[in-house]
Amino acid sequence: MRLWSVVMLLVFAAVLPGQEASREMAAVAGQTMLDNRSFEYVEELADEIGGRITGSPEARRAVEWGVAKMKALGLANVHTETWQMPVGWTRGVAEAEIVAPVQRKLHIDSMGWVGSTPAGGVEAEVIGVNVHQLEQELKITAPP
């Protein structure tokens, strides 16, 4: 994490105009190596805010958190920029069960940005899918 922080600071320093900005960024990078709180920040984001899917309330909270954190660190010109996203997504409850030959609840989770199941549910055959090769699986299992 420390290396990532330094790399990002050096990248920003490379694109900022002027020697003064480069010296300031080098000082910040050096301070990061001495007093690194990167893991603490990741824990705050992960544990207090959680998943930050684009357009979600958690994403908005993460932006607010980041602005407050950067201002508290004394960074200048901290601001957000407005942008629009037509639709947001929030993970809902996902339920499934096998109904025959025996009835069993399944442990499942919903995938981001996928349409909802119609009211009343859907009944279909169970198929095996390799989640690490979804694009290929869709080609094999999608209806013509």
Summary of the structure (lengths in Angstrom):
residues: 144
radius of gyration: 22.7
end to end distance: 46.0
largest distance: 72.8
contacts: 249
relative contact order: 0.07
helix: 48%
strand: 4%
